[in-house]
Amino acid sequence: MSKARLVITALFVEHQTPSEVATRYGVHRSWVYKLKARYETEGDAALEPRSRRPTTSPTAISDHTTDLIVRLRKELSEVGLDAGPDTIAWHLQQHHDVTVSAATISRHLAKAGLVVPEPRKRPKSSYIRFEAQMPNETWQSDFTHYRLSTGHDTEILTWLDDCTRMAIRVTAHHRSPHPSSSPSSVPRSKPLESPPQPSPTTAWYSPSASPASAAKADATASSTNSADCT
């Protein structure tokens, strides 16, 4: 129940005074008197919320100017000239001694249905992000070019788990001056038997090699290092 209805109930059903009602519900006494007079005149319609929109707008353009904007739009379009908001604003100022901003003209053109919506950016709600349901279900890879301080070009290869977004493997590779016919990326659509584990040494392998073979290379390098240490 709205506060206005509670106030009216206290006034006309419980027969409390406006001062008592104002104190009881924590409202101003003048508002209670105003609501009481409105209810006596309009009945239950006085309890409905009313719009707070101002009755006048000093900065609003006249209906004559609005019709003039629409007419200029049609006339310029028919003769094949530019009929954008800036051009219409220039014609209004030069030929009709009326100053209207381009934003106001654009708003009235859209309101009149003379502007075809052409969004410059694709809304984020239209994007569907791919995400695997289970960890290690699908991996994705990507190359990033990076130039070292020595001037050598390298490619950084990153493998990510599509479910957890964990970086499974990140390696750097020398860019070959004579690229072969090998593909630059290998998409995976099936889970691998075991994900590659990080190794203390950097294993250099061809971009066309799979993460599974790279993992085996890491394991071999790790066992070799352990044997050398012993």
LUMBAVEX-438304 format. One record per residue (C-alpha): x, y, z. Coordinates in nm, 3 decimals, decimal comma. Layout:
<node px="X" py="Y" pz="Z"/>
...
This chain:
<node px="0,000" py="0,000" pz="0,000"/>
<node px="0,133" py="0,344" pz="-0,094"/>
<node px="0,196" py="0,613" pz="0,162"/>
<node px="-0,070" py="0,833" pz="0,002"/>
<node px="-0,333" py="0,566" pz="0,056"/>
<node px="-0,220" py="0,522" pz="0,418"/>
<node px="-0,254" py="0,896" pz="0,474"/>
<node px="-0,603" py="0,906" pz="0,321"/>
<node px="-0,710" py="0,604" pz="0,528"/>
<node px="-0,586" py="0,771" pz="0,847"/>
<node px="-0,769" py="1,093" pz="0,759"/>
<node px="-1,107" py="0,961" pz="0,643"/>
<node px="-1,135" py="0,622" pz="0,813"/>
<node px="-0,952" py="0,670" pz="1,141"/>
<node px="-1,050" py="1,039" pz="1,153"/>
<node px="-0,708" py="1,163" pz="1,256"/>
<node px="-0,606" py="1,524" pz="1,217"/>
<node px="-0,356" py="1,627" pz="0,947"/>
<node px="-0,100" py="1,710" pz="1,215"/>
<node px="-0,130" py="1,365" pz="1,369"/>
<node px="-0,103" py="1,195" pz="1,031"/>
<node px="0,203" py="1,402" pz="0,936"/>
<node px="0,374" py="1,307" pz="1,262"/>
<node px="0,274" py="0,942" pz="1,232"/>
<node px="0,409" py="0,889" pz="0,879"/>
<node px="0,694" py="1,139" pz="0,886"/>
<node px="0,566" py="1,365" pz="0,607"/>
<node px="0,516" py="1,738" pz="0,582"/>
<node px="0,184" py="1,871" pz="0,705"/>
<node px="0,133" py="2,082" pz="0,391"/>
<node px="0,155" py="1,767" pz="0,175"/>
<node px="-0,114" py="1,603" pz="0,388"/>
<node px="-0,344" py="1,902" pz="0,336"/>
<node px="-0,273" py="1,902" pz="-0,038"/>
<node px="-0,344" py="1,528" pz="-0,066"/>
<node px="-0,662" py="1,566" pz="0,137"/>
<node px="-0,793" py="1,843" pz="-0,090"/>
<node px="-0,702" py="1,644" pz="-0,401"/>
<node px="-0,881" py="1,334" pz="-0,271"/>
<node px="-1,194" py="1,531" pz="-0,194"/>
<node px="-1,196" py="1,664" pz="-0,552"/>
<node px="-1,076" py="1,365" pz="-0,760"/>
<node px="-1,150" py="1,063" pz="-0,541"/>
<node px="-0,930" py="0,753" pz="-0,585"/>
<node px="-0,757" py="0,910" pz="-0,886"/>
<node px="-0,571" py="1,134" pz="-0,641"/>
<node px="-0,387" py="0,829" pz="-0,506"/>
<node px="-0,224" py="0,745" pz="-0,840"/>
<node px="0,137" py="0,867" pz="-0,886"/>
<node px="0,164" py="1,173" pz="-1,105"/>
<node px="0,427" py="1,260" pz="-1,361"/>
<node px="0,697" py="1,502" pz="-1,251"/>
<node px="0,769" py="1,610" pz="-1,605"/>
<node px="0,782" py="1,990" pz="-1,633"/>
<node px="0,491" py="2,148" pz="-1,813"/>
<node px="0,717" py="2,383" pz="-2,010"/>
<node px="1,069" py="2,364" pz="-2,156"/>
<node px="1,231" py="2,701" pz="-2,224"/>
<node px="1,495" py="2,551" pz="-2,453"/>
<node px="1,253" py="2,347" pz="-2,668"/>
<node px="1,226" py="2,448" pz="-3,032"/>
<node px="0,892" py="2,549" pz="-3,178"/>
<node px="0,670" py="2,329" pz="-3,392"/>
<node px="0,737" py="2,561" pz="-3,687"/>
<node px="1,113" py="2,497" pz="-3,657"/>
<node px="1,053" py="2,122" pz="-3,632"/>
<node px="0,845" py="2,127" pz="-3,952"/>
<node px="1,114" py="2,336" pz="-4,119"/>
<node px="1,382" py="2,079" pz="-4,030"/>
<node px="1,176" py="1,798" pz="-4,181"/>
<node px="1,102" py="2,002" pz="-4,495"/>
<node px="1,469" py="2,091" pz="-4,548"/>
<node px="1,565" py="1,727" pz="-4,506"/>
<node px="1,325" py="1,621" pz="-4,781"/>
<node px="1,411" py="1,907" pz="-5,016"/>
<node px="1,786" py="1,853" pz="-4,992"/>
<node px="1,751" py="1,478" pz="-5,035"/>
<node px="1,532" py="1,513" pz="-5,343"/>
<node px="1,792" py="1,724" pz="-5,529"/>
<node px="2,075" py="1,490" pz="-5,430"/>
<node px="2,247" py="1,723" pz="-5,183"/>
<node px="2,378" py="1,645" pz="-4,838"/>
<node px="2,093" py="1,650" pz="-4,590"/>
<node px="2,279" py="1,586" pz="-4,267"/>
<node px="2,226" py="1,776" pz="-3,940"/>
<node px="2,520" py="2,012" pz="-4,003"/>
<node px="2,391" py="2,107" pz="-4,349"/>
<node px="2,037" py="2,161" pz="-4,220"/>
<node px="2,174" py="2,376" pz="-3,937"/>
<node px="2,360" py="2,591" pz="-4,192"/>
<node px="2,047" py="2,640" pz="-4,405"/>
<node px="1,842" py="2,729" pz="-4,097"/>
<node px="2,090" py="2,994" pz="-3,993"/>
<node px="2,164" py="3,138" pz="-4,338"/>
<node px="1,816" py="3,138" pz="-4,493"/>
<node px="1,575" py="3,136" pz="-4,199"/>
<node px="1,772" py="3,314" pz="-3,925"/>
<node px="1,718" py="3,022" pz="-3,688"/>
<node px="2,000" py="2,874" pz="-3,480"/>
<node px="1,960" py="2,509" pz="-3,386"/>
<node px="2,237" py="2,272" pz="-3,283"/>
<node px="2,319" py="1,972" pz="-3,499"/>
<node px="2,244" py="1,737" pz="-3,208"/>
<node px="1,891" py="1,880" pz="-3,174"/>
<node px="1,833" py="1,846" pz="-3,548"/>
<node px="1,955" py="1,486" pz="-3,542"/>
<node px="1,722" py="1,406" pz="-3,254"/>
<node px="1,418" py="1,550" pz="-3,432"/>
<node px="1,507" py="1,373" pz="-3,757"/>
<node px="1,524" py="1,040" pz="-3,573"/>
<node px="1,195" py="1,116" pz="-3,399"/>
<node px="1,034" py="1,182" pz="-3,738"/>
<node px="1,162" py="0,848" pz="-3,871"/>
<node px="1,394" py="1,007" pz="-4,128"/>
<node px="1,714" py="0,843" pz="-3,999"/>
<node px="1,801" py="0,479" pz="-4,062"/>
<node px="1,982" py="0,336" pz="-3,757"/>
<node px="2,336" py="0,233" pz="-3,851"/>
<node px="2,526" py="0,142" pz="-3,534"/>
<node px="2,901" py="0,183" pz="-3,573"/>
<node px="2,984" py="-0,085" pz="-3,319"/>
<node px="2,846" py="-0,430" pz="-3,282"/>
<node px="2,663" py="-0,463" pz="-2,948"/>
<node px="2,841" py="-0,676" pz="-2,691"/>
<node px="2,523" py="-0,877" pz="-2,636"/>
<node px="2,559" py="-1,022" pz="-2,987"/>
<node px="2,894" py="-1,185" pz="-2,909"/>
<node px="2,888" py="-1,551" pz="-2,808"/>
<node px="3,202" py="-1,647" pz="-2,620"/>
<node px="3,325" py="-1,999" pz="-2,687"/>
<node px="3,391" py="-2,193" pz="-2,368"/>
<node px="3,448" py="-2,563" pz="-2,315"/>
<node px="3,238" py="-2,744" pz="-2,056"/>
<node px="3,515" py="-2,951" pz="-1,896"/>
<node px="3,884" py="-2,884" pz="-1,823"/>
<node px="4,125" py="-3,030" pz="-2,077"/>
<node px="3,836" py="-3,073" pz="-2,320"/>
<node px="3,958" py="-2,822" pz="-2,576"/>
<node px="4,277" py="-2,624" pz="-2,615"/>
<node px="4,334" py="-2,318" pz="-2,828"/>
<node px="4,659" py="-2,163" pz="-2,943"/>
<node px="4,771" py="-1,825" pz="-3,067"/>
<node px="5,091" py="-1,667" pz="-3,198"/>
<node px="5,222" py="-1,326" pz="-3,088"/>
<node px="5,509" py="-1,158" pz="-3,269"/>
<node px="5,784" py="-1,005" pz="-3,053"/>
<node px="6,116" py="-0,849" pz="-3,152"/>
<node px="6,407" py="-0,900" pz="-2,912"/>
<node px="6,656" py="-0,630" pz="-2,817"/>
<node px="6,908" py="-0,804" pz="-3,044"/>
<node px="6,684" py="-0,740" pz="-3,342"/>
<node px="6,580" py="-1,103" pz="-3,387"/>
<node px="6,214" py="-1,173" pz="-3,456"/>
<node px="6,041" py="-1,434" pz="-3,242"/>
<node px="5,697" py="-1,583" pz="-3,220"/>
<node px="5,542" py="-1,651" pz="-2,879"/>
<node px="5,312" py="-1,955" pz="-2,887"/>
<node px="5,047" py="-1,978" pz="-2,616"/>
<node px="4,822" py="-2,276" pz="-2,541"/>
<node px="4,513" py="-2,209" pz="-2,329"/>
<node px="4,253" py="-2,439" pz="-2,178"/>
<node px="3,914" py="-2,322" pz="-2,307"/>
<node px="3,738" py="-2,406" pz="-1,981"/>
<node px="3,972" py="-2,283" pz="-1,706"/>
<node px="4,152" py="-2,022" pz="-1,924"/>
<node px="4,478" py="-2,152" pz="-1,777"/>
<node px="4,796" py="-2,099" pz="-1,976"/>
<node px="4,903" py="-2,458" pz="-2,031"/>
<node px="5,219" py="-2,377" pz="-2,221"/>
<node px="5,394" py="-2,060" pz="-2,336"/>
<node px="5,705" py="-2,090" pz="-2,555"/>
<node px="5,911" py="-1,865" pz="-2,781"/>
<node px="6,030" py="-1,961" pz="-3,131"/>
<node px="6,271" py="-1,805" pz="-3,378"/>
<node px="6,095" py="-1,673" pz="-3,685"/>
<node px="6,215" py="-1,857" pz="-3,989"/>
<node px="6,321" py="-1,635" pz="-4,281"/>
<node px="6,201" py="-1,912" pz="-4,515"/>
<node px="5,856" py="-2,019" pz="-4,395"/>
<node px="5,757" py="-2,372" pz="-4,480"/>
<node px="5,417" py="-2,504" pz="-4,574"/>
<node px="5,341" py="-2,604" pz="-4,214"/>
<node px="5,033" py="-2,440" pz="-4,064"/>
<node px="5,085" py="-2,160" pz="-3,815"/>
<node px="4,830" py="-2,300" pz="-3,567"/>
<node px="4,682" py="-2,635" pz="-3,479"/>
<node px="4,322" py="-2,625" pz="-3,348"/>
<node px="4,228" py="-2,906" pz="-3,114"/>
<node px="3,872" py="-3,033" pz="-3,087"/>
<node px="3,937" py="-3,346" pz="-2,877"/>
<node px="4,087" py="-3,375" pz="-2,528"/>
<node px="4,447" py="-3,488" pz="-2,502"/>
<node px="4,554" py="-3,777" pz="-2,283"/>
<node px="4,767" py="-3,558" pz="-2,056"/>
<node px="4,837" py="-3,182" pz="-2,058"/>
<node px="5,195" py="-3,067" pz="-2,104"/>
<node px="5,383" py="-2,997" pz="-1,783"/>
<node px="5,621" py="-2,702" pz="-1,745"/>
<node px="5,989" py="-2,798" pz="-1,766"/>
<node px="6,302" py="-2,622" pz="-1,636"/>
<node px="6,437" py="-2,594" pz="-1,990"/>
<node px="6,294" py="-2,431" pz="-2,297"/>
<node px="6,203" py="-2,685" pz="-2,563"/>
<node px="6,215" py="-2,549" pz="-2,917"/>
<node px="5,986" py="-2,722" pz="-3,154"/>
<node px="5,813" py="-2,654" pz="-3,482"/>
<node px="5,488" py="-2,452" pz="-3,468"/>
<node px="5,322" py="-2,741" pz="-3,648"/>
<node px="5,401" py="-2,979" pz="-3,363"/>
<node px="5,121" py="-3,062" pz="-3,122"/>
<node px="5,133" py="-2,983" pz="-2,749"/>
<node px="5,144" py="-3,356" pz="-2,675"/>
<node px="5,467" py="-3,402" pz="-2,869"/>
<node px="5,606" py="-3,090" pz="-2,703"/>
<node px="5,523" py="-3,235" pz="-2,364"/>
<node px="5,716" py="-3,552" pz="-2,453"/>
<node px="6,012" py="-3,336" pz="-2,556"/>
<node px="5,998" py="-3,157" pz="-2,225"/>
<node px="5,987" py="-3,483" pz="-2,034"/>
<node px="6,290" py="-3,612" pz="-2,226"/>
<node px="6,482" py="-3,292" pz="-2,163"/>
<node px="6,394" py="-3,301" pz="-1,795"/>
<node px="6,511" py="-3,660" pz="-1,753"/>
<node px="6,835" py="-3,580" pz="-1,936"/>
<node px="6,904" py="-3,285" pz="-1,708"/>
<node px="6,837" py="-3,501" pz="-1,404"/>
<node px="7,083" py="-3,763" pz="-1,529"/>
<node px="7,347" py="-3,496" pz="-1,592"/>
<node px="7,305" py="-3,364" pz="-1,241"/>
<node px="7,358" py="-3,707" pz="-1,088"/>
